[in-house]
């Protein structure tokens, strides 16, 4: 056991292998992305659209299982590209003759948009905007003013708009509709509940971890897209909207069922969940549930019955909708992490730009691009992404070099190039269709392959181009690593503590609610589940951090135990009868302050002075959480 704890890389390798295995819909996603990249490459070659590799990269980066989401992103990027091109012309004119002013503009715009991306709902789009503006401004050094201000900007617009226009048409024909994904989500939750009901109580929580960790935000977005693009009748979307929330409530209630519930009752509920899943998969509504199969006084069992009954109604069991999150984070201007992250990313990009400009090696400009796409909030996240980028780059470049040596000399048509692009991108598309732990490596496999074989308006046989791209990526990775581990390094442990403090504060607020209001607070419960899962993922990234920044193994084990106990607390807390929950709310609030480091000395002492709690009770779980939260 100690050896496993001291050697986490074996577990990481095993998880990576599991992440590469097929799952329903993965191959369909991979071949669609590959085919669309082949179409983009063909159109670029025929109509002389520059930087075909970057256009294909946008396709891989923005591809989603939801066809409507892809269409929405493509429309947004077309509008964004048009606005940026119009705004860049006067900016280039103003900075063309003053390199120092140009660097200042790059730094200012980079900091602004990276900060907005980190501190708002803009997300990764903020870094993309910063990258586009910075990259266009750096081209002033290598092209005449008139050309860069007119033809260069027009080419940049074509490079972005052409693949997005193809993405819109492609997804209108072959994309998966959001209402189909919603229906699939409801079916998967019902099947997960059916399986969990017949498992031993000790294994039920483990089976429900993954579907609960998904939360309900993705389903809410699919409902919004289904209504926006009217992909299904209004009545169908209304039912799916309610069913998505009701099925999530069903999972929470199943997780909270008492261990002493009779096996016959569990089997009956499981059978009904499977029947409901089969009916929904066939495009209908589930049948009405049977009479209650257990003690009427059990709140979790009543919720299971009510959820199954709600799925038969026209509104899917509820008319509630997810609240829209604010654009800016609540601590956008008070949390220094956002500003520090933007400063570090900008500094890395400017250093890379100055480096390849001073040594006159424009071919390694991918160094600056790397800074924007590889930087993340914590050191562990950043180094993990650097590792994915390097490994993906090397694999993609190897596929590209193999193609240059053995395939491209035999190509004689655009059709042959399309076949090469399809099969060359397919491995990267397979990886990128996976979860966030590995998807970025797939994007890099595709990008490195395309940058290697596409240079100009024909398949490239120039190996120097592939060398320069790889050198640039390695340089960017080195600069990002040195800056993010040497200046204001933020360990994944700090992020875990921040997230767990928010989780415990949310649980405290739930505990303070009346039982009926608590059971209906589905958005808060889903947020707790997703935050706990993100904290767990951060702990998995600790091996990527320098040893000097990692805590002692005992501290890591304590955080793992805190995550496990907190995750186990939510379902019974949601459906507890409500006696003495005010005291539990106070204790959870103290634990939140302890995790964040803002607690006074009386918090832990007060918990220690409390009377003994019944084994297995809610209070006993909270007591254990208090002990783990104490530093």
C-alpha positions in Angstrom: 0.0 0.0 0.0 2.8 2.4 0.8 4.5 1.5 -2.5 1.3 2.5 -4.4 1.1 5.8 -2.5 4.8 6.5 -3.3 4.5 5.6 -7.0 1.5 7.4 -8.4 2.8 7.1 -12.0 1.6 3.6 -12.3 -1.9 4.7 -11.5 -1.7 7.6 -13.9 -0.6 5.2 -16.7 -3.4 2.9 -15.9 -5.9 5.7 -15.9 -4.5 7.0 -19.3 -5.0 3.6 -20.8 -8.6 3.4 -19.5 -9.2 6.9 -20.9 -8.2 5.7 -24.4 -10.7 2.8 -24.5 -13.8 3.1 -26.6 -17.1 4.2 -25.3 -20.5 4.8 -27.1 -20.2 7.6 -29.5 -16.4 8.0 -29.4 -15.7 6.6 -32.9 -18.6 8.5 -34.4 -17.2 11.7 -33.0 -13.7 10.8 -34.2 -14.6 10.1 -37.8 -16.8 13.2 -38.1 -13.9 15.4 -36.9 -11.5 13.7 -39.3 -13.8 14.0 -42.2 -14.4 17.7 -41.6 -10.7 18.3 -41.3 -10.2 16.5 -44.7 -12.9 18.8 -46.2 -11.3 21.9 -44.8 -7.9 20.9 -46.1 -9.3 20.2 -49.6 -11.1 23.5 -49.8 -8.0 25.3 -48.6 -5.9 23.7 -51.3 -8.4 24.3 -54.1 -9.3 27.9 -53.2 -5.8 29.0 -51.9 -7.0 29.7 -48.3 -3.8 30.2 -46.2 -2.8 28.3 -43.0 -5.0 25.2 -43.7 -3.4 23.5 -40.6 -4.7 26.3 -38.3 -8.1 26.0 -39.9 -8.2 22.3 -39.2 -6.9 22.9 -35.7 -9.9 25.2 -35.0 -12.2 22.3 -36.1 -10.5 19.8 -33.7 -10.4 22.3 -30.8 -14.0 23.4 -31.1 -15.6 20.1 -32.0 -18.3 18.9 -29.6 -20.7 15.9 -29.6 -23.6 18.4 -29.6 -24.1 19.6 -33.2 -26.1 22.7 -32.2 -23.2 23.7 -29.9 -20.8 23.4 -32.8 -23.0 25.5 -35.0 -23.3 28.1 -32.2 -19.6 28.2 -31.6 -18.9 28.5 -35.3 -21.3 31.4 -35.7 -19.7 33.1 -32.7 -16.2 32.7 -34.0 -17.2 34.1 -37.5 -18.6 37.2 -35.8 -15.6 37.4 -33.5 -13.1 37.1 -36.4 -14.9 39.8 -38.3 -14.8 42.2 -35.4 -11.1 41.5 -34.6 -10.1 42.0 -38.3 -11.9 45.3 -38.4 -10.4 46.4 -35.2 -6.8 45.3 -36.0 -6.2 47.4 -39.1 -6.0 50.8 -37.3 -4.1 49.1 -34.4 -1.5 47.8 -36.9 -1.2 51.2 -38.5 -0.6 52.8 -35.1 2.1 50.4 -34.0 3.9 49.5 -37.3 6.8 51.9 -36.8 7.2 51.6 -33.1 8.2 48.0 -31.9 8.2 49.0 -28.3 4.7 50.3 -28.5 3.7 47.2 -30.3 5.0 45.0 -27.5 3.2 47.2 -25.0 -0.1 46.7 -26.9 0.5 42.9 -27.1 1.1 42.8 -23.4 -1.9 45.0 -22.5 -4.4 43.2 -24.7 -3.0 39.8 -23.7 -3.3 40.5 -20.0 -6.9 41.9 -20.4 -8.3 39.0 -22.4 -6.5 36.2 -20.4 -7.7 37.8 -17.2 -11.3 37.9 -18.5 -11.0 34.3 -19.6 -9.9 33.3 -16.2 -12.3 35.4 -14.2 -15.5 35.2 -16.3 -17.7 32.9 -18.3 -15.6 33.7 -21.3 -13.2 30.8 -20.4 -10.8 29.6 -23.0 -12.2 32.0 -25.6 -10.4 34.8 -23.8 -7.0 33.2 -24.4 -7.9 32.5 -28.0 -8.7 36.2 -28.5 -5.4 37.2 -26.9 -3.5 34.7 -29.1 -5.1 36.0 -32.3 -4.4 39.6 -31.5 -0.8 39.0 -30.4 -0.1 36.7 -33.4 -1.4 39.2 -36.0 0.6 42.0 -34.4 3.8 39.9 -34.5 3.4 39.5 -38.3 4.2 43.2 -38.7 7.9 42.4 -38.4 7.9 40.0 -41.4 5.5 41.5 -43.9 5.2 45.0 -45.5 2.8 47.4 -43.9 0.4 47.6 -46.8 0.2 43.8 -47.3 -0.3 43.0 -43.6 -2.9 45.7 -43.2 -5.0 44.6 -46.1 -4.3 41.2 -47.7 -2.8 39.7 -44.5 -5.9 40.6 -42.4 -8.1 39.3 -45.2 -6.2 36.0 -45.2 -6.6 35.8 -41.4 -10.3 36.3 -41.8 -10.5 33.6 -44.5 -8.5 31.2 -42.4 -10.9 31.5 -39.5 -14.2 31.8 -41.4 -13.8 29.0 -44.0 -13.5 26.1 -41.6 -16.3 27.5 -39.4 -18.6 27.8 -42.4 -17.9 24.2 -43.3 -18.5 23.2 -39.6 -22.0 24.9 -39.7 -23.0 23.0 -42.9 -21.4 19.7 -41.8 -23.2 19.7 -38.4 -26.5 20.7 -39.9 -26.3 17.5 -42.0 -24.4 15.1 -39.8 -24.4 16.6 -36.3 -26.1 15.1 -33.3 -29.0 17.1 -32.0 -29.0 18.4 -28.4 -32.4 16.8 -27.7 -31.0 13.4 -28.6 -28.1 13.9 -26.2 -30.5 15.0 -23.5 -32.6 11.8 -24.0 -29.4 9.7 -23.9 -28.4 11.4 -20.6 -31.7 10.6 -19.0 -31.5 7.0 -20.1 -27.9 6.7 -18.8 -29.0 8.1 -15.4 -31.9 5.7 -15.1 -29.7 2.7 -16.0 -27.1 3.9 -13.5 -29.8 4.1 -10.8 -31.1 0.6 -11.8 -27.7 -0.9 -11.5 -26.9 0.9 -8.2 -30.2 -0.3 -6.6 -29.2 -4.0 -6.9 -25.6 -3.6 -5.8 -24.5 -4.0 -2.2 -24.9 -0.7 -0.3 -21.2 -0.3 0.0 -20.9 -0.3 -3.8 -23.9 1.9 -4.6 -22.0 5.2 -3.9 -19.1 4.1 -6.1 -21.4 3.3 -9.0 -23.2 6.7 -8.8 -20.0 8.8 -8.5 -19.5 9.4 -12.2 -23.1 10.3 -13.2 -23.5 12.6 -10.1 -20.1 14.3 -10.8 -21.4 15.3 -14.3 -23.8 17.8 -12.6 -26.7 19.4 -14.5 -25.0 22.4 -16.2 -24.3 20.5 -19.5 -27.9 19.3 -19.6 -29.1 22.9 -19.1 -26.9 24.1 -21.9 -28.4 21.4 -24.2 -31.9 22.5 -23.3 -31.0 26.1 -24.2 -29.5 25.0 -27.5 -32.5 22.8 -28.3 -34.9 25.7 -27.7 -32.7 28.2 -29.6 -32.3 26.1 -32.7 -35.7 24.4 -32.3 -34.3 20.9 -32.9 -37.4 19.2 -31.5 -41.0 20.2 -30.8 -41.5 22.5 -27.8 -43.4 19.8 -25.9 -40.5 17.4 -26.3 -37.9 19.9 -25.2 -40.0 20.8 -22.2 -40.3 17.2 -21.1 -36.6 16.6 -21.6 -35.7 19.7 -19.6 -37.7 18.5 -16.6 -36.6 14.9 -17.1 -32.9 15.8 -17.0 -33.3 17.5 -13.6 -35.7 14.8 -12.2 -33.3 12.0 -13.2 -30.5 13.7 -11.4 -32.6 14.0 -8.3 -33.4 10.3 -8.7 -29.7 9.5 -8.6 -29.2 11.6 -5.4 -32.2 9.8 -3.8 -31.0 6.4 -4.7 -27.6 7.2 -3.2 -29.4 8.2 0.1 -31.6 5.1 0.4 -31.1 3.3 3.7 -28.9 0.2 3.7 -31.7 -1.7 5.5 -34.2 -1.3 2.6 -35.5 -4.7 1.6 -33.9 -6.4 -1.4 -37.3 -7.0 -2.9 -38.1 -3.3 -2.7 -34.7 -2.4 -4.3 -35.3 -5.0 -7.1 -38.7 -3.6 -7.9 -37.4 -0.1 -8.1 -34.5 -1.3 -10.3 -36.9 -3.0 -12.6 -39.0 0.1 -13.0 -35.9 2.2 -13.7 -34.9 -0.1 -16.5 -38.4 -0.1 -17.9 -38.4 3.7 -17.8 -35.0 3.8 -19.6 -36.2 1.4 -22.3 -39.4 3.5 -22.9 -37.4 6.8 -23.1 -34.8 5.2 -25.4 -37.6 4.3 -27.7 -38.8 7.9 -27.8 -41.7 7.8 -25.4 -42.4 8.4 -21.8 -42.0 5.8 -19.0 -44.9 4.0 -17.5 -46.3 5.0 -14.1 -44.5 3.5 -11.1 -45.9 0.9 -8.9 -47.1 1.5 -5.3 -44.3 2.5 -2.8 -42.0 -0.5 -2.1 -40.9 0.5 1.4 -41.6 2.5 4.6 -43.6 5.6 3.8 -41.7 7.6 6.3 -38.4 7.4 4.4 -37.8 10.7 2.6 -35.2 9.3 0.1 -37.6 6.5 -0.9 -40.5 9.0 -1.3 -38.2 11.0 -3.6 -37.4 8.0 -5.7 -41.1 7.3 -6.2 -41.9 10.9 -6.9 -39.1 11.1 -9.4 -40.2 8.1 -11.3 -43.8 9.4 -11.2 -42.6 12.8 -12.4 -41.0 11.4 -15.5 -44.5 10.4 -16.7 -45.7 14.0 -16.7 -45.6 16.4 -19.6 -43.1 18.6 -17.8 -40.8 15.7 -16.9 -41.4 16.2 -13.2 -40.5 19.8 -12.7 -40.8 23.2 -14.3 -37.6 24.5 -12.7 -34.7 25.8 -14.8 -31.1 26.3 -13.9 -30.2 29.9 -13.0 -27.9 31.7 -15.3 -24.5 32.3 -13.7 -23.1 35.8 -13.6 -20.6 36.8 -16.3 -17.9 37.7 -13.8 -16.8 35.6 -10.9 -17.8 36.9 -7.5 -14.1 37.3 -6.6 -12.9 38.6 -10.0 -11.3 41.7 -8.6 -10.5 40.5 -5.1 -8.7 37.3 -5.9 -5.1 37.9 -7.0 -4.9 34.5 -8.6 -6.6 35.8 -11.8 -4.3 38.7 -12.2 -1.2 36.6 -11.5 -2.3 34.0 -14.0 -2.8 36.7 -16.7 0.6 38.3 -15.9 2.4 35.0 -16.0 0.8 33.9 -19.3 1.5 37.3 -20.9 5.1 37.3 -19.7 5.7 33.9 -21.1 4.2 34.9 -24.5 6.3 38.1 -24.7 9.5 36.3 -23.8 8.9 33.8 -26.5 8.1 36.5 -29.0 11.3 38.4 -28.2 13.4 35.3 -28.3 12.5 34.2 -31.8 12.5 37.8 -33.0 16.0 38.5 -31.7 17.5 35.3 -33.2 15.5 35.8 -36.4 13.9 32.3 -36.4 10.3 33.0 -37.3 9.7 29.3 -37.9 9.5 28.6 -34.1 6.6 31.1 -33.6 4.6 28.1 -32.2 6.5 29.0 -29.0 4.2 32.0 -28.4 1.1 30.0 -29.3 2.1 27.4 -26.7 2.0 29.9 -24.0 -1.6 30.8 -24.5 -2.9 27.2 -25.0 -0.8 25.5 -22.3 -1.1 27.8 -19.3 -3.6 27.0 -16.6 -4.4 28.1 -13.0 -2.3 25.7 -10.9 1.2 24.3 -11.4 0.0 20.8 -11.6 -2.6 21.7 -14.3 0.0 23.6 -16.4 2.7 20.9 -16.2 0.1 18.2 -17.0 -1.0 20.2 -20.1 2.6 20.7 -21.1 3.1 17.0 -20.9 0.1 16.4 -23.1 1.2 19.0 -25.5 4.7 17.6 -25.8 3.6 14.0 -26.2 0.9 14.9 -28.6 3.3 17.1 -30.6 5.9 14.3 -30.9 3.3 11.7 -31.9 1.7 14.0 -34.5 5.1 15.1 -35.9 6.1 11.4 -36.2 3.0 10.6 -38.1 3.6 13.6 -40.3 7.3 12.7 -41.0 6.2 9.1 -41.9 3.7 10.6 -44.3 6.3 12.9 -45.9 8.7 10.0 -46.4 6.3 7.3 -47.6 2.9 8.7 -48.6 3.0 12.3 -49.9 5.4 11.4 -52.8 2.7 9.1 -54.2 -0.2 11.6 -53.9 -1.5 13.0 -57.2 -4.8 14.7 -56.4 -6.7 16.6 -53.8 -8.7 13.4 -53.1 -5.5 11.6 -52.1 -4.7 14.5 -49.7 -8.1 14.2 -48.2 -7.6 10.5 -47.5 -4.2 11.2 -45.9 -5.7 14.0 -43.7 -8.6 11.8 -42.7 -6.4 8.9 -41.5 -3.7 11.1 -40.1 -6.1 13.1 -37.9 -8.2 10.1 -36.9 -5.9 9.0 -34.0 -5.8 12.5 -32.6 -9.6 12.9 -33.0 -10.1 9.6 -31.1 -8.0 10.9 -28.2 -9.6 14.4 -28.2 -13.0 12.8 -28.0 -12.1 11.5 -24.6 -12.3 13.3 -21.2 -10.3 16.4 -20.2 -7.5 14.3 -18.7 -6.3 13.3 -22.2 -8.3 15.3 -24.8 -5.7 18.0 -25.2 -3.1 15.5 -26.3 -5.4 14.5 -29.2 -5.7 18.1 -30.3 -1.9 18.3 -30.4 -1.5 15.1 -32.3 -3.8 16.5 -35.0 -2.2 20.0 -35.0 1.4 18.7 -35.2 0.5 16.3 -38.0 -1.3 19.0 -40.0 1.5 21.6 -39.5 4.0 19.0 -40.8 2.3 18.0 -44.0 0.4 21.3 -44.9 2.6 24.2 -45.7 1.4 26.6 -48.4 -1.2 25.4 -50.9 0.0 21.9 -51.4 1.2 18.9 -49.4 4.6 19.8 -47.9 7.8 17.7 -48.3 9.8 20.2 -46.2 11.1 18.5 -43.0 12.5 21.8 -41.8 9.0 23.1 -41.2 8.2 20.1 -39.0 11.5 20.6 -37.1 10.7 24.3 -36.5 7.2 23.6 -35.2 8.5 21.0 -32.7 11.3 23.3 -31.5 8.9 26.1 -31.0 6.5 24.0 -29.0 9.3 22.7 -26.8 10.6 26.3 -26.3 7.2 27.5 -25.3 6.8 24.6 -22.9 10.1 25.4 -21.3 9.3 29.1 -20.8 5.8 28.3 -19.4 7.2 25.7 -17.0 10.0 28.1 -15.7 7.6 30.9 -15.1 4.7 29.0 -13.7 6.9 27.0 -11.3 9.1 30.0 -10.3 6.8 33.0 -10.1 3.7 32.9 -7.8 3.5 29.1 -8.1 0.0 27.8 -7.1 0.0 24.2 -6.0 -3.0 22.0 -6.9 -3.4 21.6 -3.1 -4.3 25.3 -2.7 -7.0 24.9 -5.4 -8.3 21.7 -3.7 -8.6 23.6 -0.4 -10.4 26.5 -2.0 -12.8 24.2 -3.7 -13.5 22.1 -0.6 -14.0 25.3 1.4 -16.7 26.3 -1.1 -18.2 22.8 -1.0 -18.4 22.7 2.8 -19.9 26.2 2.8 -22.6 25.1 0.3 -23.3 22.0 2.4 -23.7 24.3 5.4 -26.3 26.4 3.6 -28.1 23.2 2.5 -28.2 21.9 6.1 -29.7 25.2 7.3 -32.7 24.8 4.9 -36.0 23.3 5.7 -36.3 19.6 4.5 -38.6 20.4 1.6 -36.5 23.3 0.4 -33.3 21.3 0.8 -34.6 18.4 -1.3 -35.5 20.9 -4.0 -32.1 22.7 -4.0 -30.9 20.6 -7.0 -28.6 23.2 -8.4 -26.7 23.6 -5.2 -26.4 19.8 -4.8 -25.1 19.4 -8.4 -22.6 22.2 -7.8 -21.3 20.4 -4.7 -20.8 17.2 -6.7 -19.0 18.9 -9.6 -16.7 20.9 -7.3 -15.8 17.8 -5.3 -15.0 16.0 -8.6 -12.8 18.9 -9.7 -11.0 18.8 -6.4 -10.4 15.1 -6.9 -9.0 15.7 -10.4 -6.6 18.4 -9.0 -5.2 15.9 -6.5 -4.5 13.5 -9.4 -2.3 16.2 -10.9 0.0 16.5 -7.9 2.7 14.1 -9.3 3.2 16.7 -12.1 4.3 19.4 -9.7 7.9 19.8 -8.5 8.5 17.8 -5.4 9.3 21.0 -3.5 5.8 22.2 -3.9 3.9 19.0 -3.0 2.8 18.5 0.6 3.7 15.4 2.6 2.0 12.1 1.8 0.0 12.3 5.0 -1.5 15.7 4.0 -2.4 14.3 0.6 -4.1 11.3 2.2 -6.0 13.6 4.5 -7.4 15.6 1.5 -8.3 12.4 -0.3 -10.3 11.3 2.8 -11.9 14.7 3.1 -13.1 14.5 -0.5 -14.5 11.0 0.1 -16.3 11.9 3.3 -17.8 15.1 1.8 -19.0 13.3 -1.3 -20.6 10.7 1.0 -22.3 13.3 3.1 -24.4 15.0 0.4 -27.1 12.4 -0.4 -28.1 11.7 3.2 -28.0 15.4 4.0 -30.3 16.2 1.1 -33.0 13.9 2.4 -32.6 13.9 6.2 -35.7 14.7 8.3 -34.2 18.0 9.6 -33.8 17.6 13.3 -30.9 19.5 14.7 -29.7 20.5 11.3 -28.9 24.0 12.5 -26.0 22.6 14.6 -24.7 20.6 11.7 -24.9 23.7 9.5 -22.7 25.6 12.0 -20.2 22.7 12.2 -19.9 22.5 8.5 -19.4 26.3 8.3 -16.5 26.0 10.8 -15.0 23.2 8.8 -15.2 25.4 5.7 -13.3 28.1 7.5 -10.7 25.5 8.7 -10.0 24.2 5.2 -9.6 27.8 3.8 -7.4 28.8 6.7 -9.7 31.5 8.0 -10.9 29.8 11.1 -10.1 31.0 14.6 -8.7 28.7 17.2 -12.1 28.0 18.8 -13.5 26.1 15.8 -11.7 22.8 16.2 -11.9 23.0 20.0 -15.7 23.5 19.9 -16.0 20.4 17.7 -13.9 18.4 20.1 -16.0 19.4 23.1 -19.3 18.2 21.5 -20.9 15.1 22.8 -20.4 11.7 21.1 -22.3 11.0 17.9 -24.1 7.8 16.9 -21.9 5.7 14.6 -23.0 6.2 11.0 -25.2 9.2 11.7 -25.1 12.5 9.9 -23.4 14.1 12.9 -20.7 11.4 13.0 -19.9 12.1 9.3 -19.7 15.8 10.1 -17.4 15.1 13.1 -15.0 13.1 10.8 -15.1 16.0 8.2 -14.2 18.4 11.0 -11.2 16.3 12.0 -10.0 16.0 8.4 -10.5 19.8 7.8 -8.3 20.8 10.7 -4.8 21.7 9.6 
